[in-house]
């Protein structure tokens, strides 16, 4: 191949590249940028928090479930991307009223951190 043929070939390739990029190339770039921004990976934050919730129900198990749900709601409100490194500790279960006639109260203590950044995806 002569130098002239090589240069012509390069111009053909360059022209094809420019023609293809003019056909919707901008939209593809925007799509790639949009998906890469929304797909941030979560990391667990260094700061730790503690939440304590108590609930009352007909028995200790149901009171614990309700207290856990309340703690999970508090964590979800505090951490937009969810909590991480959760450690749950049971608190005592105690009867409410004489002999538990008004149910049982039980608590849960949760230590946690928040996933970062706020808009990350696990």
Backbone as a printed PyTorch tensor [residue, N CA C, xyz], in Angstrom:
tensor([[[  0.8440,  -1.1780,   0.0000],
         [  0.0000,   0.0000,   0.0000],
         [  0.8920,   1.2450,   0.0000]],

        [[  0.5490,   2.1990,  -0.8050],
         [  1.3400,   3.4230,  -0.8630],
         [  0.8970,   4.3540,   0.2490]],

        [[  1.6990,   5.3730,   0.4930],
         [  1.3660,   6.3590,   1.5240],
         [  0.0530,   7.0590,   1.2210]],

        [[ -0.2220,   7.2930,  -0.0750],
         [ -1.4600,   7.9620,  -0.4590],
         [ -2.6660,   7.0860,  -0.1210]],

        [[ -2.5720,   5.7930,  -0.3870],
         [ -3.6730,   4.8770,  -0.0600],
         [ -3.8950,   4.7940,   1.4500]],

        [[ -2.8200,   4.7740,   2.2140],
         [ -2.9400,   4.7200,   3.6750],
         [ -3.6360,   5.9650,   4.2030]],

        [[ -3.2790,   7.1210,   3.6870],
         [ -3.8940,   8.3580,   4.1310],
         [ -5.3640,   8.3920,   3.7390]],

        [[ -5.6960,   7.9170,   2.5420],
         [ -7.0950,   7.8820,   2.1040],
         [ -7.9000,   6.9720,   3.0180]],

        [[ -7.3390,   5.8440,   3.3500],
         [ -8.0070,   4.8930,   4.2390],
         [ -8.2860,   5.5300,   5.6080]],

        [[ -7.3310,   6.2720,   6.1330],
         [ -7.5120,   6.9540,   7.4110],
         [ -8.6400,   7.9770,   7.3350]],

        [[ -8.7330,   8.6880,   6.2220],
         [ -9.7980,   9.6790,   6.0640],
         [-11.1640,   8.9940,   5.9860]],

        [[-11.2240,   7.8420,   5.3550],
         [-12.4850,   7.0900,   5.2740],
         [-12.9130,   6.6560,   6.6660]],

        [[-11.9820,   6.1210,   7.4430],
         [-12.2870,   5.6790,   8.8070],
         [-12.7110,   6.8650,   9.6600]],

        [[-12.0100,   7.9750,   9.5490],
         [-12.3570,   9.1690,  10.3150],
         [-13.7380,   9.6780,   9.9200]],

        [[-14.0420,   9.6580,   8.6230],
         [-15.3610,  10.0910,   8.1570],
         [-16.4700,   9.1960,   8.6740]],

        [[-16.2430,   7.8800,   8.6620],
         [-17.2380,   6.9410,   9.1990],
         [-17.4640,   7.1870,  10.6960]],

        [[-16.3980,   7.4100,  11.4200],
         [-16.5050,   7.6720,  12.8570],
         [-17.3440,   8.9190,  13.1110]],

        [[-17.0600,   9.9840,  12.3680],
         [-17.8140,  11.2290,  12.5410],
         [-19.2710,  11.0470,  12.1430]],

        [[-19.5250,  10.3090,  11.0820],
         [-20.9020,  10.0860,  10.6310],
         [-21.6750,   9.2680,  11.6580]],

        [[-21.0520,   8.2420,  12.2020],
         [-21.7260,   7.4130,  13.2080],
         [-21.9660,   8.1850,  14.4990]],

        [[-21.0220,   9.0030,  14.8950],
         [-21.1890,   9.7590,  16.1340],
         [-22.2640,  10.8360,  15.9760]],

        [[-22.4890,  11.3020,  14.7490],
         [-23.5330,  12.3060,  14.5140],
         [-24.9230,  11.6830,  14.5880]],

        [[-25.0160,  10.3640,  14.4470],
         [-26.3130,   9.6740,  14.4710],
         [-26.6410,   9.2100,  15.8740]],

        [[-26.9630,  10.1280,  16.7310],
         [-27.4010,   9.7380,  18.0780],
         [-26.2840,   9.5320,  19.0650]],

        [[-25.0740,   9.8870,  18.7390],
         [-23.9670,   9.7150,  19.6790],
         [-24.1730,  10.4890,  20.9610]],

        [[-24.7740,  11.6490,  20.8570],
         [-24.9870,  12.4780,  22.0440],
         [-25.9350,  11.7950,  23.0130]],

        [[-27.0030,  11.1800,  22.5130],
         [-27.9730,  10.5070,  23.3840],
         [-27.3150,   9.3590,  24.1350]],

        [[-26.4300,   8.6230,  23.4390],
         [-25.7650,   7.5100,  24.1050],
         [-24.8860,   8.0050,  25.2430]],

        [[-24.1900,   9.0970,  25.0410],
         [-23.3310,   9.6470,  26.0840],
         [-24.1790,  10.0500,  27.2870]],

        [[-25.3240,  10.6770,  27.0570],
         [-26.1860,  11.0820,  28.1560],
         [-26.7110,   9.8660,  28.9120]],

        [[-27.0780,   8.8000,  28.2050],
         [-27.5620,   7.5950,  28.8720],
         [-26.4770,   6.9910,  29.7570]],

        [[-25.2620,   6.9430,  29.2460],
         [-24.1700,   6.3730,  30.0340],
         [-23.9310,   7.2050,  31.2810]],

        [[-23.9420,   8.5250,  31.1470],
         [-23.7190,   9.3770,  32.3060],
         [-24.8430,   9.2200,  33.3180]],

        [[-26.0790,   9.1280,  32.8390],
         [-27.2050,   8.9910,  33.7590],
         [-27.1400,   7.7090,  34.5690]],

        [[-26.7750,   6.5940,  33.9370],
         [-26.7360,   5.3380,  34.6740],
         [-25.5340,   5.2710,  35.5960]],

        [[-24.4080,   5.8410,  35.2170],
         [-23.2400,   5.7550,  36.0890],
         [-23.4390,   6.5920,  37.3470]],

        [[-24.1530,   7.7000,  37.2410],
         [-24.3840,   8.5280,  38.4160],
         [-25.3330,   7.8420,  39.3950]],

        [[-26.3030,   7.0880,  38.8920],
         [-27.2870,   6.4800,  39.7760],
         [-26.8030,   5.1620,  40.3640]],

        [[-25.7090,   4.6250,  39.8900],
         [-25.2420,   3.3300,  40.3550],
         [-24.0360,   3.4490,  41.2800]],

        [[-24.0750,   4.3780,  42.2170],
         [-22.9780,   4.5290,  43.1580],
         [-22.9800,   3.3800,  44.1490]],

        [[-21.8270,   2.8510,  44.4410],
         [-21.7060,   1.7510,  45.3890],
         [-21.6920,   2.2940,  46.8120]],

        [[-22.3880,   1.5930,  47.6990],
         [-22.4670,   2.0150,  49.1010],
         [-21.2100,   1.6140,  49.8720]],

        [[-20.8410,   2.4720,  50.7850],
         [-19.8320,   2.1240,  51.7840],
         [-20.4280,   2.4560,  53.1480]],

        [[-20.0180,   1.7190,  54.1460],
         [-20.5500,   1.9180,  55.4930],
         [-19.8100,   3.0920,  56.1480]],

        [[-20.5640,   4.0710,  56.6260],
         [-19.9800,   5.2510,  57.2480],
         [-19.2430,   4.9190,  58.5310]],

        [[-18.3170,   5.7730,  58.9120],
         [-17.4980,   5.5510,  60.1100],
         [-18.2260,   5.9500,  61.3910]],

        [[-19.1680,   6.8770,  61.2960],
         [-19.8700,   7.3510,  62.4920],
         [-20.9280,   6.3270,  62.9170]],

        [[-20.9830,   6.0280,  64.2110],
         [-21.9790,   5.0790,  64.7130],
         [-23.0540,   5.8100,  65.5120]],

        [[-24.2460,   5.2550,  65.4640],
         [-25.4020,   5.8240,  66.1410],
         [-26.0650,   4.7340,  66.9630]],

        [[-26.8960,   5.1260,  67.9000],
         [-27.6360,   4.1800,  68.7300],
         [-29.0880,   4.6160,  68.7940]],

        [[-29.9830,   3.6530,  68.6730],
         [-31.4070,   3.9140,  68.8130],
         [-31.9730,   2.8780,  69.7830]],

        [[-32.8470,   3.3320,  70.6760],
         [-33.5140,   2.4310,  71.6240],
         [-35.0130,   2.5950,  71.4170]],

        [[-35.6960,   1.4820,  71.2500],
         [-37.1520,   1.5250,  71.1120],
         [-37.7680,   0.4500,  72.0050]],

        [[-38.8940,   0.8020,  72.6430],
         [-39.6530,  -0.1300,  73.4750],
         [-41.0530,  -0.2240,  72.9190]],

        [[-41.6650,  -1.3770,  73.1260],
         [-43.0480,  -1.5860,  72.6930],
         [-43.7440,  -2.4890,  73.6930]],

        [[-45.0550,  -2.4170,  73.6980],
         [-45.8720,  -3.2510,  74.5790],
         [-46.8170,  -4.0880,  73.7370]],

        [[-46.9330,  -5.3630,  74.0990],
         [-47.8440,  -6.2570,  73.3840],
         [-48.2980,  -7.3640,  74.3350]],

        [[-49.0020,  -8.3580,  73.7800],
         [-49.5800,  -9.4260,  74.6070],
         [-48.5280, -10.3470,  75.1950]],

        [[-47.3440, -10.4440,  74.5540],
         [-46.2590, -11.2550,  75.1120],
         [-44.9180, -10.6300,  74.7200]],

        [[-43.8430, -11.1560,  75.2670],
         [-42.5100, -10.5780,  75.0410],
         [-42.0840, -10.6740,  73.5750]],

        [[-42.3990, -11.7800,  72.9150],
         [-41.9870, -11.9590,  71.5200],
         [-42.6240, -10.9030,  70.6190]],

        [[-43.9040, -10.6710,  70.7890],
         [-44.5800,  -9.6570,  69.9640],
         [-44.1020,  -8.2480,  70.3200]],

        [[-43.8430,  -8.0060,  71.5840],
         [-43.3200,  -6.6990,  71.9920],
         [-41.9470,  -6.4690,  71.3640]],

        [[-41.1230,  -7.5130,  71.3290],
         [-39.8020,  -7.4150,  70.7090],
         [-39.9370,  -7.1230,  69.2150]],

        [[-40.8320,  -7.8350,  68.5210],
         [-41.0430,  -7.6010,  67.0910],
         [-41.4520,  -6.1530,  66.8270]],

        [[-42.3500,  -5.6370,  67.6490],
         [-42.8000,  -4.2560,  67.4700],
         [-41.6740,  -3.2580,  67.7660]],

        [[-40.9070,  -3.5150,  68.8090],
         [-39.7820,  -2.6330,  69.1380],
         [-38.7490,  -2.6470,  68.0120]],

        [[-38.5070,  -3.8260,  67.4460],
         [-37.5870,  -3.9530,  66.3140],
         [-38.0800,  -3.1520,  65.1160]],

        [[-39.3720,  -3.2360,  64.8330],
         [-39.9490,  -2.4780,  63.7170],
         [-39.7910,  -0.9780,  63.9340]],

        [[-40.0250,  -0.5320,  65.1610],
         [-39.8570,   0.8900,  65.4770],
         [-38.4010,   1.3290,  65.3010]],

        [[-37.4680,   0.4820,  65.7170],
         [-36.0410,   0.7970,  65.5540],
         [-35.6790,   0.8450,  64.0690]],

        [[-36.1860,  -0.1110,  63.2880],
         [-35.9100,  -0.1240,  61.8440],
         [-36.4510,   1.1350,  61.1690]],

        [[-37.6210,   1.6000,  61.5870],
         [-38.1890,   2.8380,  61.0330],
         [-37.3000,   4.0360,  61.3610]],

        [[-36.7740,   4.0710,  62.5800],
         [-35.8930,   5.1710,  62.9800],
         [-34.5990,   5.1590,  62.1650]],

        [[-34.0520,   3.9740,  61.9220],
         [-32.8220,   3.8520,  61.1300],
         [-33.0850,   4.2740,  59.6900]],

        [[-34.2170,   3.8490,  59.1370],
         [-34.5620,   4.2270,  57.7600],
         [-34.7250,   5.7400,  57.6320]],

        [[-35.2690,   6.3750,  58.6540],
         [-35.4330,   7.8310,  58.6200],
         [-34.0850,   8.5500,  58.7300]],

        [[-33.1650,   7.9720,  59.4790],
         [-31.8580,   8.6010,  59.6870],
         [-30.8810,   8.3260,  58.5450]],

        [[-31.0600,   7.2040,  57.8460],
         [-30.1200,   6.7840,  56.8030],
         [-30.8620,   6.5890,  55.4800]],

        [[-30.8260,   7.5600,  54.5740],
         [-31.5550,   7.4400,  53.3080],
         [-31.1650,   6.2120,  52.4820]],

        [[-29.9070,   5.7830,  52.5460],
         [-29.4590,   4.6130,  51.7840],
         [-29.4700,   3.3390,  52.6280]],

        [[-30.0080,   3.4150,  53.8390],
         [-30.0910,   2.2460,  54.7080],
         [-28.9670,   2.1960,  55.7220]],

        [[-29.1770,   1.3650,  56.7230],
         [-28.1790,   1.2010,  57.7730],
         [-27.2310,   0.0580,  57.4700]],

        [[-26.1060,   0.0440,  58.1680],
         [-25.1220,  -1.0280,  58.0220],
         [-24.4600,  -1.2630,  59.3750]],

        [[-23.7800,  -2.3830,  59.5110],
         [-23.1310,  -2.7670,  60.7700],
         [-24.1040,  -2.6990,  61.9500]],

        [[-25.3060,  -3.2320,  61.7420],
         [-26.3160,  -3.2120,  62.7990],
         [-25.9940,  -4.2450,  63.8700]],

        [[-26.0560,  -3.8290,  65.1200],
         [-25.9010,  -4.7200,  66.2660],
         [-27.1270,  -4.5170,  67.1510]],

        [[-27.9010,  -5.5830,  67.3570],
         [-29.1300,  -5.4930,  68.1480],
         [-28.9140,  -6.1430,  69.5050]],

        [[-29.4030,  -5.4670,  70.5390],
         [-29.3290,  -6.0020,  71.8940],
         [-30.7320,  -5.9650,  72.4880]],

        [[-31.1230,  -7.0670,  73.0710],
         [-32.4260,  -7.1290,  73.7380],
         [-32.3500,  -6.4280,  75.0790]],

        [[-33.3950,  -5.7290,  75.4070],
         [-33.5250,  -5.1880,  76.7480],
         [-34.5210,  -6.0690,  77.4850]],

        [[-34.6630,  -5.8350,  78.7580],
         [-35.5120,  -6.7130,  79.5680],
         [-36.9700,  -6.6410,  79.1400]],

        [[-37.6600,  -7.7530,  79.3580],
         [-39.0910,  -7.8310,  79.1280],
         [-39.7500,  -7.7680,  80.5060]],

        [[-40.6850,  -6.8430,  80.6440],
         [-41.3180,  -6.6680,  81.9520],
         [-42.8370,  -6.6420,  81.7890]],

        [[-43.5430,  -7.2440,  82.7510],
         [-45.0110,  -7.1940,  82.6930],
         [-45.5140,  -5.7720,  82.9330]],

        [[-46.5850,  -5.4360,  82.2580],
         [-47.2260,  -4.1400,  82.4510],
         [-48.4990,  -4.4190,  83.2540]],

        [[-48.5940,  -3.7740,  84.3880],
         [-49.7340,  -4.0370,  85.2720],
         [-49.4550,  -5.2670,  86.1230]],

        [[-50.3560,  -5.5580,  87.0370],
         [-50.1620,  -6.7230,  87.9090],
         [-50.2110,  -8.0300,  87.1100]],

        [[-49.1290,  -8.8120,  87.2120],
         [-49.0130, -10.1110,  86.5440],
         [-49.1390, -10.0310,  85.0220]],

        [[-48.7830,  -8.9330,  84.4370],
         [-48.8380,  -8.7990,  82.9750],
         [-50.2440,  -8.6590,  82.4320]],

        [[-51.1590,  -8.2340,  83.2670],
         [-52.5500,  -8.1280,  82.8330],
         [-52.7540,  -7.0990,  81.7190]],

        [[-51.8160,  -6.1800,  81.5750],
         [-51.9080,  -5.1760,  80.5030],
         [-50.8380,  -5.4030,  79.4250]],

        [[-50.3060,  -6.5910,  79.3760],
         [-49.3120,  -6.9400,  78.3740],
         [-47.8990,  -6.9210,  78.9320]],

        [[-46.9440,  -6.9750,  78.0100],
         [-45.5300,  -7.0010,  78.3610],
         [-44.7930,  -5.9450,  77.5410]],

        [[-43.8300,  -5.3270,  78.1870],
         [-43.0330,  -4.2980,  77.5360],
         [-41.6110,  -4.8190,  77.3350]],

        [[-41.1110,  -4.6320,  76.1230],
         [-39.7600,  -5.0870,  75.8290],
         [-39.0900,  -4.0780,  74.9200]],

        [[-37.7850,  -3.9620,  75.0590],
         [-37.0410,  -2.9960,  74.2570],
         [-35.9220,  -3.6350,  73.4720]],

        [[-35.4420,  -2.8710,  72.5210],
         [-34.2970,  -3.2760,  71.7180],
         [-33.3900,  -2.0530,  71.5680]],

        [[-32.0850,  -2.2870,  71.6510],
         [-31.0770,  -1.2600,  71.4460],
         [-30.3210,  -1.6500,  70.1820]],

        [[-30.2330,  -0.7250,  69.2280],
         [-29.5400,  -1.0110,  67.9710],
         [-28.4390,   0.0230,  67.7800]],

        [[-27.2280,  -0.4690,  67.5560],
         [-26.0950,   0.3760,  67.1880],
         [-25.8860,   0.1740,  65.6910]],

        [[-25.6840,   1.2680,  64.9510],
         [-25.5970,   1.1610,  63.5020],
         [-24.8020,   2.3180,  62.9210]],

        [[-24.4580,   2.1690,  61.6650],
         [-23.8800,   3.2460,  60.8580],
         [-24.7840,   3.4090,  59.6420]],

        [[-24.5760,   4.4600,  58.8790],
         [-25.3680,   4.6950,  57.6710],
         [-24.5460,   4.3920,  56.4380]],

        [[-25.2100,   3.8080,  55.4130],
         [-24.5780,   3.6450,  54.1090],
         [-24.3570,   5.0270,  53.5190]],

        [[-23.2200,   5.1970,  52.8580],
         [-22.8690,   6.4710,  52.2140],
         [-22.4540,   6.2190,  50.7960]],

        [[-22.6430,   7.1450,  49.8970],
         [-23.3860,   8.3880,  50.0220],
         [-24.8930,   8.1180,  50.0890]],

        [[-25.6560,   9.1600,  50.3540],
         [-27.0930,   9.0270,  50.5560],
         [-27.8300,   8.4170,  49.3710]],

        [[-27.3080,   8.5600,  48.1580],
         [-27.9980,   8.0440,  46.9750],
         [-27.3370,   6.7880,  46.4010]],

        [[-26.6140,   6.0550,  47.2400],
         [-25.9350,   4.8460,  46.7540],
         [-26.9100,   3.6740,  46.6550]],

        [[-26.4700,   2.6340,  45.9420],
         [-27.2640,   1.4310,  45.7600],
         [-26.4490,   0.2390,  46.2160]],

        [[-27.0490,  -0.5900,  47.0580],
         [-26.3250,  -1.7770,  47.5410],
         [-26.3080,  -2.8650,  46.5120]]])
